[in-house]
Amino acid sequence: MSDSYIELLIKRKTSPAKMVIKIVLAVVAAVCLFFGLTGYLTFFLIGIILGLAAYYAHLGSCVEYEYLYLNKELSVDRILAKSKRKRMAEFDLQRMEVLAPANSHRLDSYNNKKYVTYDFASNEEGSKQYILIYAGDNEVAKVKLDLTDELYKAIHDISPRKVFAD
């Protein structure tokens, strides 16, 4: 049997509030630095602190998720501002309980249980969002994903009785 390899990059939708905060922090930091250079040391220090806050706000507003499917395993990496990568989770798909669209009735029996929840979706209108219920070693997780037809088919092929399209 051949190995399956699929890579998928999902860009997370940036909320308007985060964009406004990022811009306001940068502008106020620039103004404080300007006044700090004219002789006010307090403004200079505040400008540096606000500049660092603007940098971290920028990192937090540009988020992408990379799904990597290889040999019945799905790993998810978070990429901040196209520069910093961190492995967020790995899922052995032979241990999944169910994969269904976010609004599917197949998930009704899982609604009243306690889960560790992960949101690796783009949160954009019109995207195909799925919920993966995964039984790990120490926890049961509810994972929100955006899947393409190719990745959906690959997961369906390894476990057709646990993967639903309705």
C-alpha positions as CSV (number, residue, x, y, z in Angstrom):
1,M,0.0,0.0,0.0
2,S,1.4,3.4,-0.9
3,D,2.0,6.1,1.6
4,S,-0.1,9.3,1.6
5,Y,1.4,12.7,2.0
6,I,-0.7,15.9,2.0
7,E,0.3,19.4,3.1
8,L,-2.3,22.1,3.7
9,L,-1.8,25.7,4.7
10,I,-4.7,27.5,6.4
11,K,-4.6,31.2,7.0
12,R,-6.5,32.3,10.1
13,K,-8.9,35.2,9.7
14,T,-7.7,38.2,11.6
15,S,-10.3,40.0,13.6
16,P,-10.8,43.7,13.0
17,A,-10.2,44.4,16.7
18,K,-6.7,42.9,16.5
19,M,-5.9,45.0,13.5
20,V,-7.0,48.2,15.2
21,I,-5.0,47.3,18.4
22,K,-1.9,46.6,16.3
23,I,-2.1,49.9,14.4
24,V,-2.9,52.0,17.5
25,L,0.0,50.4,19.4
26,A,2.4,51.1,16.6
27,V,1.3,54.7,16.2
28,V,1.4,55.5,19.9
29,A,4.9,53.9,20.1
30,A,6.2,56.0,17.3
31,V,4.8,59.2,18.8
32,C,6.3,58.3,22.2
33,L,9.7,57.5,20.6
34,F,9.6,60.9,18.8
35,F,9.0,62.7,22.1
36,G,11.6,60.6,23.7
37,L,14.2,61.6,21.2
38,T,13.5,65.3,21.9
39,G,14.7,64.9,25.5
40,Y,11.9,63.2,27.5
41,L,13.4,59.9,28.7
42,T,10.0,58.7,30.2
43,F,8.4,58.9,26.7
44,F,11.3,57.0,25.2
45,L,11.0,54.1,27.6
46,I,7.2,54.0,27.1
47,G,7.8,54.0,23.3
48,I,10.1,51.1,23.6
49,I,7.6,49.1,25.7
50,L,4.7,49.9,23.3
51,G,6.9,49.0,20.3
52,L,7.5,45.6,21.8
53,A,3.8,45.2,22.5
54,A,3.1,46.2,18.8
55,Y,5.5,43.6,17.6
56,Y,3.8,40.8,19.6
57,A,0.4,42.1,18.5
58,H,1.6,41.7,14.9
59,L,2.8,38.2,15.6
60,G,-0.6,37.3,17.1
61,S,-2.6,38.7,14.2
62,C,-0.8,36.9,11.4
63,V,-1.5,33.2,12.2
64,E,-1.4,30.3,9.8
65,Y,-1.8,26.6,10.4
66,E,-0.1,23.9,8.4
67,Y,-1.6,20.5,8.4
68,L,0.7,17.6,7.5
69,Y,-0.9,14.3,6.8
70,L,1.6,11.4,6.5
71,N,1.0,7.7,7.1
72,K,-2.2,7.9,9.1
73,E,-0.9,10.8,11.2
74,L,-2.0,14.4,11.2
75,S,0.3,17.0,12.6
76,V,-0.6,20.7,13.0
77,D,2.0,23.5,13.1
78,R,1.2,27.1,14.0
79,I,3.1,29.7,12.0
80,L,3.2,33.2,13.4
81,A,3.9,36.1,11.0
82,K,5.4,33.7,8.4
83,S,8.5,33.4,10.6
84,K,8.0,31.4,13.8
85,R,6.8,27.8,13.6
86,K,5.6,25.7,16.5
87,R,4.2,22.1,16.5
88,M,0.8,22.4,18.2
89,A,-0.5,18.8,18.0
90,E,-0.1,15.4,16.5
91,F,-3.0,13.0,16.0
92,D,-2.7,9.3,15.2
93,L,-5.9,9.0,13.1
94,Q,-6.3,5.3,13.9
95,R,-7.3,6.6,17.4
96,M,-10.0,9.0,16.2
97,E,-13.5,8.5,17.3
98,V,-15.3,10.5,14.6
99,L,-14.7,13.2,12.0
100,A,-17.7,15.1,10.7
101,P,-18.7,18.6,9.5
102,A,-19.1,21.1,12.3
103,N,-22.9,21.2,12.0
104,S,-23.4,17.5,11.6
105,H,-25.9,15.5,13.7
106,R,-23.2,12.8,14.0
107,L,-21.6,15.0,16.7
108,D,-24.8,15.3,18.9
109,S,-23.8,12.4,21.2
110,Y,-20.4,14.1,21.9
111,N,-21.8,17.6,22.9
112,N,-22.3,16.9,26.6
113,K,-18.9,15.6,27.3
114,K,-15.8,17.4,28.6
115,Y,-13.0,17.8,26.0
116,V,-9.8,19.6,25.5
117,T,-10.6,21.8,22.6
118,Y,-8.3,22.9,19.8
119,D,-9.2,25.4,17.1
120,F,-7.0,25.1,14.1
121,A,-9.6,26.4,11.6
122,S,-9.5,29.6,9.6
123,N,-12.9,30.8,10.9
124,E,-13.8,32.3,7.5
125,E,-17.2,32.1,5.9
126,G,-17.6,29.3,3.4
127,S,-14.7,27.2,4.6
128,K,-15.3,23.5,5.1
129,Q,-14.9,23.1,8.9
130,Y,-14.8,19.7,10.4
131,I,-14.7,18.5,14.0
132,L,-12.4,15.6,14.9
133,I,-13.0,13.8,18.2
134,Y,-9.8,12.2,19.2
135,A,-9.1,9.8,22.1
136,G,-5.5,10.4,23.1
137,D,-3.4,8.8,25.9
138,N,-4.3,11.3,28.6
139,E,-7.2,13.3,27.1
140,V,-10.1,13.3,24.8
141,A,-9.8,16.2,22.3
142,K,-12.3,18.1,20.2
143,V,-10.4,19.5,17.2
144,K,-11.8,22.1,14.8
145,L,-10.1,21.8,11.3
146,D,-10.5,23.1,7.8
147,L,-10.2,20.3,5.4
148,T,-9.9,20.2,1.6
149,D,-11.5,17.4,-0.4
150,E,-8.2,15.7,-0.9
151,L,-7.3,15.6,2.8
152,Y,-10.9,14.5,3.7
153,K,-10.7,11.7,1.2
154,A,-7.3,10.5,2.5
155,I,-8.7,10.4,6.1
156,H,-11.9,8.7,4.9
157,D,-9.8,6.0,3.1
158,I,-8.1,4.9,6.4
159,S,-11.3,4.8,8.5
160,P,-14.5,5.1,6.5
161,R,-16.8,4.1,9.3
162,K,-15.6,7.0,11.5
163,V,-15.6,9.7,8.8
164,F,-18.9,11.4,7.7
165,A,-19.8,13.9,5.1
166,D,-23.2,14.9,6.5
